[in-house]
Amino acid sequence: MRAVAVVIPAHDEEALIGRCLSSVTRAVAVAREREPDLRAIVVVVLDACGDSTPAQVRGWPVETVTIAARNVGTARRIGVARALAKLGPSADDIWIAMTDADTVVPRDWVTHQLDLMDAGVDLVLGTVRPDFADLSDRHTAYWRATHHRGRPAGNVHGANLGVRASTYTAAGGIPDLSEHEDVALVRAARGIGARERRSDVHEVETSGRFIGRTPGGYAAFLRRVHVWVDAEPAAAPGA
């Protein structure tokens, strides 16, 4: 039997964690319907939460880990370690799927990654789109004009990143970085020859907020583009 481990770091996400977990548990259920023997675990790492996020998570079929690192790299690393410990030693048969607590994943989020795993892929770079309800009309129009389905750019997003467990381990895992920990993992995986695929088939929708839970990340990028688009709508930096 093989397994999938979903890891979600969460810091003060009381407004959004519910919709995230609803979508993730649905995606896991869809995968299990297709593959009844699939083992699956969802780990939410509650990192220095000062709001009702822990209460929001209770009642969902997930494992929780509580830490006070205020560091997304540490949270992801601890979450993966908990998942792998629970699933056991058969690392070649485990797929690790990462997302964020402000993100909604599609129904085929898990199954698509497992299909790529079956095809021999070790590392999947999934695409992310912002929640357009959070953006201005001009910003939304710019995003639609510069992002085309079927042509994923290959950017690294912790909100939609998948990796074979054996590759994750061989690459040294997620480092304790407060930002760009996902980029560091991908760089290390490439360094050991991981077979990589970029895909927008399982694109996720993440919050379009401009102030995120890390110093940089997707929120900071959206903020920069928003300012740029308002000033120069004809051309803005790519995502």
C-alpha positions as CSV (number, residue, x, y, z in Angstrom):
1,M,0.0,0.0,0.0
2,R,1.2,3.5,-0.7
3,A,0.4,6.7,1.1
4,V,0.0,10.4,0.8
5,A,0.9,13.0,3.5
6,V,-0.7,16.5,3.3
7,V,1.1,19.1,5.4
8,I,-0.4,22.5,6.2
9,P,1.4,25.2,8.3
10,A,-1.1,27.6,10.0
11,H,-0.4,30.9,11.8
12,D,-3.5,32.9,12.8
13,E,-5.7,31.7,9.9
14,E,-9.1,31.5,11.7
15,A,-10.9,33.1,8.8
16,L,-9.6,30.8,6.1
17,I,-8.5,27.5,7.6
18,G,-12.0,26.0,7.4
19,R,-12.4,26.3,3.7
20,C,-8.8,25.0,3.3
21,L,-9.5,21.9,5.3
22,S,-12.8,21.3,3.6
23,S,-11.1,21.3,0.2
24,V,-8.2,19.1,1.4
25,T,-10.4,16.5,3.0
26,R,-12.5,16.4,-0.1
27,A,-9.4,15.8,-2.3
28,V,-8.2,13.0,0.0
29,A,-11.7,11.4,-0.1
30,V,-11.7,11.5,-3.9
31,A,-8.3,9.8,-4.0
32,R,-9.5,7.1,-1.6
33,E,-12.6,6.5,-3.7
34,R,-10.3,5.8,-6.7
35,E,-7.7,3.9,-4.6
36,P,-9.4,2.3,-1.6
37,D,-6.1,1.0,-0.1
38,L,-4.5,4.5,-0.1
39,R,-3.3,5.5,3.3
40,A,-3.6,9.2,3.9
41,I,-2.7,11.7,6.7
42,V,-3.3,15.4,6.9
43,V,-1.1,17.3,9.4
44,V,-1.9,20.9,10.4
45,V,1.0,22.6,12.2
46,L,-0.4,25.3,14.5
47,D,2.5,27.8,14.7
48,A,2.2,30.5,17.4
49,C,-1.5,30.9,16.9
50,G,-3.1,33.7,19.0
51,D,-6.6,33.5,17.5
52,S,-9.2,30.7,17.2
53,T,-7.3,28.7,14.5
54,P,-6.8,25.7,16.8
55,A,-10.5,25.7,17.7
56,Q,-11.4,25.9,14.0
57,V,-9.2,22.9,13.2
58,R,-10.8,20.7,15.9
59,G,-13.4,18.4,14.5
60,W,-11.6,17.9,11.1
61,P,-10.0,14.5,10.5
62,V,-6.5,15.8,10.8
63,E,-3.4,15.5,13.0
64,T,-2.3,18.6,14.7
65,V,1.1,19.7,16.0
66,T,1.4,22.9,18.1
67,I,4.7,24.8,18.0
68,A,5.8,28.4,18.7
69,A,8.5,28.9,16.1
70,R,6.7,31.6,14.0
71,N,8.7,30.1,11.1
72,V,7.1,28.5,8.0
73,G,10.1,26.4,7.2
74,T,10.1,24.9,10.7
75,A,6.4,24.3,10.6
76,R,6.5,22.5,7.3
77,R,9.5,20.4,8.4
78,I,7.9,19.4,11.7
79,G,4.6,18.6,9.8
80,V,6.4,16.3,7.3
81,A,8.3,14.6,10.1
82,R,5.0,13.9,12.0
83,A,3.4,12.5,8.9
84,L,6.2,10.3,7.9
85,A,6.5,8.9,11.5
86,K,2.8,8.1,11.5
87,L,2.9,6.4,8.1
88,G,6.0,4.3,8.7
89,P,9.2,3.5,6.9
90,S,8.1,2.7,3.3
91,A,9.3,6.1,2.0
92,D,9.4,5.1,-1.6
93,D,5.6,4.7,-1.5
94,I,4.8,8.0,0.2
95,W,3.9,11.2,-1.6
96,I,4.1,14.5,0.3
97,A,1.7,17.2,-0.8
98,M,2.1,20.7,0.7
99,T,-0.3,23.6,0.7
100,D,-1.1,26.6,2.9
101,A,-3.9,27.4,5.3
102,D,-5.3,30.2,3.2
103,T,-5.6,28.0,0.1
104,V,-8.3,26.0,-1.5
105,V,-7.3,22.9,-3.5
106,P,-9.4,21.3,-6.3
107,R,-11.0,17.8,-6.1
108,D,-8.2,16.2,-8.2
109,W,-5.4,17.8,-6.2
110,V,-4.3,14.5,-4.7
111,T,-5.2,12.2,-7.5
112,H,-3.3,14.2,-10.1
113,Q,-0.1,14.2,-8.0
114,L,-0.4,10.4,-7.5
115,D,-0.8,10.0,-11.3
116,L,2.5,11.9,-11.7
117,M,4.1,9.8,-9.0
118,D,3.0,6.7,-11.0
119,A,4.6,8.2,-14.1
120,G,8.0,8.4,-12.3
121,V,7.9,12.1,-11.3
122,D,9.7,13.0,-8.0
123,L,8.8,16.7,-7.7
124,V,5.7,18.6,-8.8
125,L,5.6,22.3,-9.1
126,G,1.9,23.3,-9.0
127,T,0.4,26.6,-10.0
128,V,-1.4,29.1,-7.8
129,R,-4.0,31.7,-8.6
130,P,-5.1,34.4,-6.3
131,D,-8.7,34.8,-5.1
132,F,-9.9,37.5,-7.5
133,A,-12.4,38.7,-5.0
134,D,-9.4,40.2,-3.1
135,L,-8.0,42.0,-6.1
136,S,-8.9,45.1,-8.1
137,D,-10.5,44.7,-11.5
138,R,-7.2,46.0,-13.1
139,H,-5.1,43.6,-11.2
140,T,-7.4,40.7,-12.0
141,A,-7.3,41.6,-15.7
142,Y,-3.6,41.8,-15.7
143,W,-3.3,38.4,-14.0
144,R,-5.7,36.8,-16.5
145,A,-3.8,38.3,-19.4
146,T,-0.4,37.0,-18.2
147,H,-1.3,33.5,-17.0
148,H,-2.5,30.9,-19.5
149,R,-3.8,27.5,-18.7
150,G,-1.6,24.7,-20.1
151,R,1.5,26.8,-19.9
152,P,2.7,26.6,-16.3
153,A,5.6,28.9,-15.6
154,G,7.3,26.6,-13.2
155,N,7.4,29.0,-10.2
156,V,7.8,27.4,-6.8
157,H,4.9,27.8,-4.4
158,G,4.7,26.2,-1.0
159,A,0.9,26.4,-1.5
160,N,1.1,23.8,-4.2
161,L,4.2,21.7,-4.0
162,G,4.5,17.9,-4.1
163,V,7.5,15.6,-3.6
164,R,8.2,11.9,-3.3
165,A,9.2,11.2,0.3
166,S,12.4,9.4,-0.6
167,T,13.4,12.5,-2.7
168,Y,12.5,14.8,0.2
169,T,14.7,12.9,2.6
170,A,17.6,12.6,0.2
171,A,17.4,16.3,-0.5
172,G,17.7,17.1,3.3
173,G,14.1,18.1,3.8
174,I,12.7,21.6,4.3
175,P,15.1,24.0,5.9
176,D,14.3,26.2,8.9
177,L,13.8,29.4,6.9
178,S,11.2,32.1,7.5
179,E,10.6,32.5,3.8
180,H,11.6,30.7,0.5
181,E,11.9,27.4,2.3
182,D,10.0,25.9,-0.6
183,V,12.6,27.3,-3.1
184,A,15.4,25.8,-1.0
185,L,13.8,22.4,-1.0
186,V,13.3,22.4,-4.8
187,R,16.9,23.6,-5.4
188,A,18.2,20.7,-3.2
189,A,15.9,18.2,-5.0
190,R,17.2,19.4,-8.4
191,G,20.7,19.0,-7.1
192,I,20.2,15.3,-6.5
193,G,18.6,14.8,-10.0
194,A,14.9,14.7,-9.0
195,R,12.6,14.1,-12.0
196,E,10.5,17.3,-12.0
197,R,7.2,18.3,-13.6
198,R,5.4,21.6,-13.6
199,S,1.6,21.4,-13.8
200,D,-1.5,23.6,-13.7
201,V,-3.9,20.7,-13.9
202,H,-4.3,20.8,-10.1
203,E,-4.1,24.6,-9.7
204,V,-5.0,25.9,-6.3
205,E,-6.7,29.2,-5.3
206,T,-4.9,31.1,-2.5
207,S,-5.8,34.3,-0.7
208,G,-5.3,37.5,-2.6
209,R,-4.2,39.4,0.5
210,F,-1.3,41.7,0.4
211,I,0.0,41.1,3.9
212,G,1.0,37.5,4.4
213,R,2.3,35.4,7.3
214,T,5.9,35.5,6.0
215,P,8.1,38.5,5.2
216,G,8.0,37.7,1.5
217,G,6.0,35.0,-0.3
218,Y,2.9,35.2,-2.5
219,A,1.3,38.1,-0.5
220,A,4.3,40.3,-0.9
221,F,4.4,39.5,-4.6
222,L,0.8,40.4,-5.1
223,R,1.3,43.6,-3.2
224,R,4.2,44.6,-5.5
225,V,2.3,43.7,-8.7
226,H,-0.8,45.6,-7.4
227,V,1.2,48.8,-6.9
228,W,2.9,48.4,-10.3
229,V,-0.3,47.7,-12.2
230,D,-1.9,50.8,-10.7
231,A,1.0,52.9,-11.9
232,E,1.9,51.1,-15.2
233,P,-1.0,48.9,-16.3
234,A,0.7,48.0,-19.6
235,A,3.5,45.8,-18.1
236,A,4.3,44.3,-14.8
237,P,6.7,41.7,-13.4
238,G,5.8,38.1,-14.1
239,A,4.7,35.6,-11.4
